[in-house]
Amino acid sequence: MKHTISVLVENRFGAFDRVATMFSGKGFNIKSISIGETEFSDVSRMTIVTEGDSQILDQVVKQLNRLIDTIKVVDLSHSNHIERELALIKVGFQKGTMDEIKNIADIFRGKIVDINNKSMMIEITGPPDKIDAAVNVLMPFGIKELARSGTVALNRGEQLKEKHEFVQTN
């Protein structure tokens, strides 16, 4: 089963490395990971997508909570949350397929961000399932390159308002 985990960490050198080392050391697979600063410059959010049963998830959460830079770990998998991903898809085309590829991009609300006489690059954002579907539909046209950002996610609704509500004091 797929699990989406949000991890708030202190924005310090080595924080990502410690998380990656924990995953590899315990034999947990990371399907995707996205990292960026939050509304507080000294706090980063990692959105990690991993697979496993509830026992594996419990171990992952416990191990993440033990890491020195961890502020908060939340399993978003069964909560009301929003997930998004960005994909850049470079597709080859011939004269007869260009309009069809443009129509597919429109169906997925994608944008053509680059085009030349042999290929076009489409930007698509949305839930990971939407990105998967777009890739599958475009595959027969010949995907030349694909870059995916990895999932970012937040719980819906009211959340923590002030930094002191979740930052541990040293």
MIROBA-931871 format. One line per 10 residues: their letters; for each residue x, y, z of N, C-alpha, C. Coordinates in Angstrom, 3 decimals, m for minus. Each point is the difference from the previous one (the first is absolute). Layout:
// MIROBA-931871
a) X Y Z X Y Z X Y Z | ...
//
This chain:
// MIROBA-931871
mkhtisvlve) 0.831 m1.182 0.000 m0.831 1.182 0.000 0.880 1.250 0.000 | m0.437 1.007 m0.732 0.734 1.266 m0.094 m0.304 0.872 1.215 | 1.042 0.635 0.525 m0.141 0.908 1.136 0.676 1.324 m0.329 | m0.684 1.094 0.312 0.556 1.337 m0.170 0.269 0.566 1.389 | 1.260 0.329 0.250 0.424 0.464 1.316 0.546 1.418 m0.126 | m0.476 0.883 0.869 0.508 1.370 0.060 0.921 0.101 1.210 | 1.216 0.471 m0.237 0.985 0.109 1.071 0.503 1.435 0.054 | m0.203 0.647 1.134 0.582 1.327 0.217 1.341 m0.203 0.686 | 1.033 0.620 m0.577 1.346 m0.124 0.556 0.630 1.377 0.126 | 0.955 0.095 0.905 0.774 1.228 0.093 0.821 0.120 m1.273
nrfgafdrva) 0.010 1.182 m0.568 0.686 0.238 m1.269 1.500 0.136 0.270 | 0.640 m1.151 0.179 1.425 m0.037 0.322 0.730 m0.917 m0.971 | 1.283 0.241 m0.119 0.852 m0.856 m0.810 m0.097 m1.437 0.511 | m0.216 m0.944 m0.903 m0.004 m1.412 0.355 m1.352 m0.579 0.354 | m1.040 0.826 0.133 m1.319 m0.519 0.389 m0.522 m0.997 m1.036 | 0.078 0.359 m1.273 m0.459 m0.909 m1.053 0.833 m1.278 m0.004 | 1.293 0.141 0.148 0.893 m1.156 m0.019 m0.365 m0.985 1.105 | m0.326 0.506 1.179 m0.371 m0.876 1.110 m1.286 m0.766 m0.306 | m0.960 0.668 m0.635 m1.255 m0.676 m0.366 0.278 m1.075 m1.050 | 0.744 0.349 m1.042 0.306 m0.965 m1.066 0.786 m1.190 0.545
tmfsgkgfni) 0.950 0.270 0.885 0.797 m1.072 0.603 m0.872 m0.904 0.855 | m0.948 0.582 0.733 m0.906 m0.810 0.814 m0.808 m0.936 m0.892 | m0.543 0.532 m1.099 m0.797 m0.829 m0.904 0.842 m1.134 m0.579 | 1.172 0.320 m0.509 0.821 m1.044 m0.628 0.523 m0.991 1.036 | 0.362 0.483 1.166 0.508 m0.875 1.050 m1.026 m0.996 0.501 | m1.258 0.388 m0.015 m1.073 m0.886 0.463 m0.625 m0.793 m1.151 | 0.465 0.262 m1.224 m0.530 m0.735 m1.152 m1.355 0.492 m0.467 | m0.371 1.235 0.352 m1.261 0.580 m0.456 0.234 0.673 m1.346 | m0.944 m0.139 m0.904 0.120 0.614 m1.320 m0.723 1.347 m0.032 | 0.652 0.999 m0.583 m0.630 1.300 m0.219 m0.470 0.038 m1.444
ksisigetef) m1.320 0.116 m0.195 m0.551 0.124 m1.352 0.193 1.407 m0.536 | m0.210 0.990 0.855 0.283 1.385 m0.372 0.266 0.802 1.263 | 0.766 1.076 m0.190 0.282 0.902 1.113 0.123 1.413 m0.558 | m0.651 0.930 0.665 0.096 1.420 m0.355 0.326 0.764 1.271 | 0.881 0.982 m0.136 0.451 0.761 1.158 0.011 1.481 m0.342 | m0.464 0.811 0.926 0.068 1.443 m0.191 m0.271 0.718 1.305 | 0.399 1.262 0.029 m0.252 0.821 1.183 m1.495 0.180 0.202 | m0.382 0.181 1.250 m1.384 0.313 0.339 m0.135 1.515 0.084 | m1.075 0.446 0.629 m0.179 1.434 0.212 1.041 0.561 0.973 | 0.736 m0.901 0.662 1.093 0.384 0.897 1.312 m0.437 m0.642
sdvsrmtivt) 0.919 0.917 m0.198 1.228 m0.304 m0.741 0.891 m1.033 0.692 | m0.174 m0.202 1.299 0.830 m0.982 0.695 m0.685 m1.358 0.163 | m1.141 m0.183 m0.682 m0.729 m1.270 0.029 m0.269 m0.444 m1.434 | 0.314 m1.260 m0.294 m0.290 m0.574 m1.316 m1.045 m1.093 0.140 | m0.755 m0.192 m1.072 m0.982 m1.086 m0.048 0.482 m1.030 m1.008 | 0.050 m1.247 0.434 0.271 m1.117 m0.900 m1.313 m0.738 m0.198 | m0.354 m0.232 m1.242 m1.141 m0.855 m0.298 0.582 m1.275 m0.578 | m0.195 m1.096 0.712 0.589 m1.284 m0.375 m1.126 m0.967 m0.334 | 0.098 m0.631 m1.160 m0.943 m1.048 m0.377 0.761 m1.319 0.062 | m0.539 m0.932 0.763 0.614 m1.315 0.154 m1.088 m1.061 m0.092
egdsqildqv) 0.396 m1.244 m0.127 m0.970 m1.089 m0.071 0.293 m1.014 1.089 | m1.062 m0.615 0.499 0.143 m1.038 1.008 m1.275 m0.135 0.804 | m0.042 m1.022 0.830 m1.179 m0.208 0.837 0.050 0.937 1.203 | m1.014 m0.093 0.847 m0.087 0.919 1.140 1.151 m0.207 0.984 | 0.514 m1.209 0.080 1.129 m0.270 0.889 1.253 0.745 m0.485 | 0.226 m0.007 m1.303 1.149 0.732 m0.567 m0.194 1.491 0.224 | m1.224 0.488 m0.243 m0.267 1.423 0.195 0.278 0.404 1.446 | m0.459 m0.791 0.957 0.250 0.304 1.410 1.499 0.101 0.281 | 0.774 m0.917 m0.566 1.455 0.032 0.185 0.606 1.255 m0.608 | m0.455 0.353 m1.216 0.511 1.198 m0.673 m0.266 1.230 0.862
vkqlnrlidt) m1.234 0.145 0.483 m0.366 1.166 0.811 0.838 0.041 1.281 | 0.150 m1.131 0.674 0.809 m0.039 1.228 1.445 0.391 m0.276 | 0.569 m0.547 m1.068 1.391 0.308 m0.339 0.170 1.475 m0.366 | m0.953 0.550 m0.761 0.074 1.419 m0.366 m0.071 0.886 1.238 | m0.865 m0.356 0.942 m0.133 0.786 1.231 1.270 m0.024 0.848 | 0.822 m1.022 m0.155 1.243 m0.111 0.777 1.136 0.854 m0.567 | m0.130 0.424 m1.239 1.082 0.775 m0.615 0.117 1.367 0.657 | 1.226 0.463 0.135 0.298 1.214 0.770 m0.696 1.250 m0.540 | m0.128 0.137 m1.304 m0.558 1.224 m0.585 m1.520 m0.035 m0.161 | m0.633 m1.117 0.330 m1.438 m0.142 m0.214 m0.795 0.835 0.990
ikvvdlshsn) m0.960 0.743 m0.550 m0.905 0.805 0.821 m1.343 m0.709 0.130 | m0.528 m0.475 m1.123 m1.317 m0.630 0.006 m0.110 m0.956 m1.178 | m0.642 m1.161 0.222 m0.246 m0.987 m1.051 m1.497 m0.269 m0.039 | m0.592 0.092 m1.197 m1.436 m0.248 m0.159 m0.206 m0.943 m1.177 | m0.750 m1.086 0.239 m0.409 m0.886 m1.094 m1.269 0.592 m0.598 | 0.094 0.471 m1.226 m1.146 0.631 m0.661 m0.888 m1.009 m0.724 | 0.411 m1.236 m0.059 m0.641 m1.001 m0.855 m1.506 m0.130 0.196 | m0.452 0.053 1.227 m1.427 m0.207 0.260 m0.699 1.278 0.460 | 0.653 1.138 m0.210 m0.604 1.270 0.391 m0.499 0.731 m1.239 | m0.750 1.040 0.229 m0.525 0.824 m1.087 1.100 0.971 m0.420
hierelalik) 0.699 m0.337 m1.072 1.151 0.800 m0.418 0.017 0.177 m1.515 | 0.835 0.916 m0.438 0.194 0.284 m1.425 1.411 m0.436 m0.376 | 0.112 m0.748 m1.104 1.300 m0.391 m0.548 0.132 0.574 m1.396 | 1.178 0.506 m0.318 0.271 0.518 m1.342 1.408 m0.395 m0.416 | 0.165 m0.068 m1.316 1.291 m0.310 m0.587 0.114 0.784 m1.303 | 1.203 0.308 m0.393 0.276 0.666 m1.270 0.768 m0.979 m0.874 | m0.380 m0.073 m1.274 0.744 m0.824 m0.957 0.325 0.827 m1.230 | 1.208 m0.157 m0.492 0.398 0.523 m1.300 0.198 m1.217 m0.891 | m0.769 m0.047 m1.088 0.003 m1.162 m0.886 0.394 0.453 m1.398 | 1.137 m0.495 m0.475 0.443 0.321 m1.355 m0.456 m1.133 m0.919
vgfqkgtmde) m0.826 0.361 m0.987 m0.611 m0.983 m0.895 0.448 0.283 m1.428 | 0.436 m1.048 m0.687 0.322 0.135 m1.414 m1.288 0.032 m0.812 | 0.033 0.679 m1.134 m1.197 0.030 m0.843 0.387 0.061 m1.466 | m0.981 m0.351 m0.815 0.109 0.137 m1.451 m1.113 0.928 m0.422 | 0.013 0.403 m1.262 m1.007 0.958 m0.476 m1.422 m0.437 0.336 | m0.301 m1.262 m0.149 m1.362 m0.477 0.205 m0.422 m0.166 1.443 | 0.937 0.045 0.933 m0.353 m0.260 1.401 0.029 1.242 0.886 | 0.489 1.102 m0.515 0.160 1.209 0.816 m1.320 0.471 0.611 | m1.047 0.092 m0.797 m1.290 0.466 0.515 m0.573 m0.964 1.031 | 0.185 m1.289 m0.225 m0.505 m0.994 0.944 0.706 0.133 1.358
ikniadifrg) 1.297 0.215 m0.032 0.753 0.174 1.250 m0.431 1.284 0.703 | m0.216 1.067 m0.760 m0.485 1.253 0.598 m1.366 m0.205 0.650 | m0.874 m0.769 m0.649 m1.324 m0.285 0.578 0.123 m0.788 1.297 | 0.908 m0.958 0.023 0.223 m0.772 1.230 0.496 0.923 1.111 | 0.921 0.888 m0.334 0.489 0.966 0.998 m1.161 0.826 0.541 | m0.901 0.438 m0.882 m1.164 0.781 0.429 m0.909 m0.806 0.921 | m0.218 m1.269 m0.328 m0.863 m0.859 0.825 0.531 m0.072 1.433 | 1.312 m0.064 0.130 0.620 m0.078 1.325 0.332 1.376 0.570 | m0.524 1.042 m0.651 0.256 1.391 0.387 1.499 0.301 0.078 | 0.718 m0.597 m0.938 1.434 0.218 m0.087 0.315 1.224 m0.837
kivdinnksm) 1.229 0.451 0.104 0.474 1.148 m0.781 1.182 m0.452 m0.839 | 0.022 0.426 m1.243 1.174 m0.242 m0.824 0.985 1.117 0.329 | 1.137 m0.379 0.571 0.970 0.991 0.467 1.207 0.115 m0.919 | 0.139 m0.952 m0.933 1.093 0.064 m0.968 m0.378 m0.851 m1.204 | 0.400 0.459 m1.170 m0.288 m0.755 m1.218 1.083 0.287 m1.030 | 0.371 m1.039 m0.727 0.894 0.168 m1.142 m0.528 m0.890 m1.123 | 0.782 m0.243 m1.020 m0.534 m0.757 m1.136 m0.045 m1.509 0.228 | 0.492 m0.496 1.132 m0.012 m1.440 0.261 m0.704 m0.407 1.292 | m0.120 0.938 0.926 m0.603 m0.355 1.285 m0.657 1.208 0.639 | m0.849 m0.293 0.979 m0.595 1.059 0.816 0.078 m0.426 1.458
mieitgppdk) 0.083 0.999 0.874 0.030 m0.264 1.425 m1.307 0.484 0.607 | m0.629 m0.900 0.746 m1.288 0.287 0.628 0.200 0.040 1.514 | m0.561 1.025 0.630 0.007 0.124 1.457 m1.386 m0.378 0.492 | m0.055 m0.963 0.917 m1.280 m0.423 0.575 0.151 m0.015 1.516 | m0.985 0.563 0.694 m0.024 m0.056 1.455 m1.305 m0.639 0.443 | 0.047 m0.652 1.142 m1.202 m0.611 0.545 0.356 m1.143 0.925 | m1.016 m0.740 0.415 0.253 m1.167 0.843 0.868 m1.014 m0.756 | 0.784 m0.793 0.718 0.866 m0.974 m0.666 m0.735 m0.927 m0.976 | m1.241 m0.373 0.311 m0.767 m0.865 m0.914 m0.252 0.686 m1.337 | m0.218 1.299 0.025 m0.200 0.764 m1.241 1.285 m0.006 m0.826
idaavnvlmp) 1.132 0.177 0.654 1.287 m0.018 m0.694 0.225 m1.381 m0.611 | m0.276 m1.050 0.770 0.138 m1.368 m0.520 m0.858 m0.206 m1.239 | m1.246 0.476 0.056 m0.916 m0.159 m1.134 0.513 0.743 m1.229 | 0.485 1.221 0.187 0.526 0.778 m1.127 1.200 m0.707 m0.626 | 0.887 m0.503 0.825 1.176 m0.721 m0.507 m0.443 m1.218 m0.808 | m0.969 m0.747 0.519 m0.485 m1.193 m0.710 m0.624 0.345 m1.344 | m0.751 1.092 m0.066 m0.643 0.401 m1.255 1.036 0.511 m1.003 | 1.034 0.662 0.488 1.027 0.553 m0.896 1.061 m1.027 m0.410 | 0.096 m1.095 0.707 1.022 m1.016 m0.266 0.033 m0.472 m1.463 | m1.134 m0.272 m0.624 0.045 m0.476 m1.393 0.603 1.009 m0.986
fgikelarsg) 0.032 1.272 0.357 0.563 1.023 m0.885 1.522 0.075 0.112 | 0.544 m0.618 1.028 1.443 m0.006 0.186 0.472 1.064 0.967 | m0.001 m0.340 1.274 0.519 0.922 1.012 1.523 m0.036 m0.077 | 0.584 1.154 m0.276 1.457 0.121 m0.129 0.667 0.186 1.357 | m0.628 0.800 0.845 0.503 0.239 1.354 m1.175 0.290 0.919 | 0.189 m0.339 1.266 m1.032 0.238 1.006 0.672 0.414 1.299 | m0.479 1.087 0.591 0.473 0.434 1.319 m1.226 0.259 0.867 | m0.006 m0.618 1.179 m1.099 0.178 0.950 0.562 0.586 1.286 | m0.754 0.935 0.580 0.468 0.697 1.196 m0.060 m0.850 1.252 | m0.845 m1.001 0.011 m0.308 m0.691 1.237 m1.199 0.682 0.634
tvalnrgeql) m0.673 m0.709 0.854 m1.233 0.486 0.605 0.276 1.054 1.069 | m0.834 1.037 0.017 m0.078 0.921 1.129 m1.420 m0.114 0.535 | m0.171 0.134 1.299 m1.321 m0.209 0.587 m0.164 0.814 1.275 | m1.243 0.412 0.240 m0.382 0.678 1.243 m1.388 m0.466 0.399 | m0.247 m0.049 1.319 m1.352 m0.261 0.490 m0.902 1.161 m0.379 | m1.262 m0.302 m0.250 m0.982 1.053 m0.272 m0.363 0.696 1.305 | m0.577 1.184 m0.136 m0.575 0.690 1.147 1.011 0.724 0.859 | m0.480 0.404 1.157 0.783 0.796 0.950 1.180 m0.809 0.521 | 1.154 0.600 m0.004 1.195 m0.660 0.507 0.693 0.925 0.983 | 1.195 m0.384 0.377 0.770 0.787 0.955 0.227 1.404 m0.522
kekhefvqtn) m0.229 0.977 0.845 0.116 1.396 m0.415 1.351 0.603 0.348 | 0.555 m0.408 1.115 1.218 0.647 0.452 1.119 m1.014 0.172 | 1.181 0.463 m0.243 1.169 m0.865 0.046 0.147 m0.688 1.358 | m0.262 0.694 1.075 0.210 m0.579 1.331 m0.929 m1.180 0.259 | m1.032 m0.180 m0.823 m0.908 m1.124 0.201 0.629 m1.325 m0.403 | 1.047 0.023 m0.839 0.597 m1.270 m0.394 1.513 m0.068 0.091 | 0.666 1.086 0.260 1.457 m0.032 0.094 0.402 m0.353 1.424 | 0.856 m1.010 0.120 0.508 m0.383 1.311 1.046 1.013 0.435 | 0.019 0.287 1.273 1.042 0.900 0.501 1.218 m0.826 0.377 | 1.160 0.559 m0.244 1.254 m0.715 0.313 0.466 0.305 1.398
//
